Amino acid sequence: MLLKPRQKLVQCPFDPEHLLVEDRLQKHVIYCMKKYPNHVKCPYNALHCFFTKDALTQHILECPNKIVSQPWKYSDSESIRYRTGNNAPFHIEVDNLSDDWKQEYL
């Protein structure tokens, strides 16, 4: 498999012999879930799947996606890396508002 410069290979959580590009992991996990119905999912990331509750319990303690769902527990410097979205302002001041929008475009 020929990889593009910024792609990386990841391992399937169900079958360690499955190696795939990280961008296709979500689609592949849905495919493999059907083959392995007896699994438990991480509450922070559905792509983290385990066959035993003991493995899940250990994973929950150190899951990197915990920062996203519980940002108040972590310092700002740690959680900034995981924030998504843009920094667009919530309120934009608009001058010269008129109710007759048809007149503006005629």
N, C-alpha and C positions, 0 to 999 in steps of 0.2 A: 504494500500500500504506500503510495507516494503522498507525503504530507506537505501541505502548504507551510510557509514560514511560521505562522503563529498558531498552528493547530497542534494539539497534543493528544496522545493516546491515553485512554482511560480504560479501566477494567470494569466489566459488568458486575454488579453486586450479586447476581445470582450464579453466574457461571464464570469462574476465573479464566477460562480459556477464551472467552469472548473479549477481544480488544477492539475498540472502536474510537473514532474521532469524538472528542468531547461534545461537539455540536449535535451529534446524533444520539447521545446517551438517553435523553428523555424518551424518544421514540422507541429505542431499543428496550428500555426498561419496561415499557408498557407491553411490548411483545413478549419479553421473558416472564413477566408476571403471570401470564396465562399458563406457562409451562410449570411454574413453581407456585402453586396456590397457597401453600402453608408458610407464609412469611409474615413478618411484622415490620411496620414502617416507622421511621423516625418522625416524631411530631414536628420537627423543625424543617425537614426536607424530605419529600416523598421519594426522592431518588436514593435515599439511604435505606436499604432493605436488609433484614437479617432473618435467619432461620430460627434463632432462639431468643427468648426474652432476656436471658442473661447477657447475650451479646448486645442487645438493644439497650439495656440498662447501662452497660459500660459506655456505650457510644453516646448516650444522652448526656453523660457527665462531661464529655469533651467535644461535642459536636460544634464545628465552627459556625454553623448557621444559627446557633442560639443567640448570637449578637443581634441578628436581624429581628427576631421576634421579641427580644427582651432588651431593648437598648438602654433602658433606665438602669440596668445593673452594671453597665460597662462605661468606662470613661469615654469622652467624646473622641479622643484620638483613635481608639480601637473601633468604634462604631462608624466613624466617617468612611472607612474603606468599604463598608457594606451598604451604605445608603445608596438608593437609586433615585432616579428622577432628575428633573432640572431644577434650577434655582430661580425660576420665574416668579415675579412678584404676585402676591395674591390679589392685590387691588391695583388697578391701573387708572390713573386720573385721565379723563378725556375732556378736552376743551371743546366748546361750541357744540353742545348736544342739541339736536333739533328733532322734533317728532315727525317732521315731514321728510322722510328719507327719499321719497320719489323726486322731490324738488332738487335735491342735491345731485342727482344723476341725470337730470334732463337738460 
